[in-house]
Amino acid sequence: MEYFKIGKLVASFGVKGELILKHSLGKKSSLKGLQAIFIEEKKEAFIPWFIAATRIKTDDEIYVQLEGIDNREAAIKLTQKEVWIPEEEFKKHASKSSPLSLLGFSIINDGKDLGPVIELIEQPHQMLCRLEIDGKEVLIPLNEQTLQKVDKKTRRVFVKLPDGLLEIYLNP
């Protein structure tokens, strides 16, 4: 099963163990209908946390009450953890215009398919797409210089990467 990172638990709230989830879904959401969020305890090991209640805080923040987390101390242990949800749920909750909607899209550079986007990392002036090529982590910048077009029908992102960028990752 594919999991998509939607954000991070940024703070605890109140004394009953509520958490604040800062997300990148691209629209206000209470994650209505979502039963669980997943936290990556170890690489590729996702632990489900069942949702007791949620409510919207702002356009990109949600108050989340998780089952079994009923005090501030327990909530604090989960702060700064990244939150992932299964691909099907992601498609239901993310805005089509959210940069996160590019998860799973193939990156095409000069006609060559580099592979699917595993993670998106937002930065002030660009997005970084994390891929794996030949077992190595590669970060592809999406900005005015590199992004050529996004084809949502075929789920492909066309880029023109600077000479030598891939070699930095693949031929250290």
Stockholm file with secondary structure:
# STOCKHOLM 1.0

chainA/1-172         MEYFKIGKLVASFGVKGELILKHSLGKKSSLKGLQAIFIEEKKEAFIPWFIAATRIKTDDEIYVQLEGIDNREAAIKLTQKEVWIPEEEFKKHASKSSPLSLLGFSIINDGKDLGPVIELIEQPHQMLCRLEIDGKEVLIPLNEQTLQKVDKKTRRVFVKLPDGLLEIYLNP
#=GR chainA/1-172 SS CCEEEEEEEEEEETTTTEEEEEECSSSCCCCTTCCEEEEEEETTEEEEEEEEEEEEEETTEEEEEETTCCSHHHHHHHTTCEEEEEHHHHHHHSCTTSGGGGTTCEEEETTEEEEECCEEEECSSCEEEEEEETTEEEEEEESTTTEEEEETTTTEEEECCCTTHHHHHHCC
#=GC SS_cons         CCEEEEEEEEEEETTTTEEEEEECSSSCCCCTTCCEEEEEEETTEEEEEEEEEEEEEETTEEEEEETTCCSHHHHHHHTTCEEEEEHHHHHHHSCTTSGGGGTTCEEEETTEEEEECCEEEECSSCEEEEEEETTEEEEEEESTTTEEEEETTTTEEEECCCTTHHHHHHCC
//
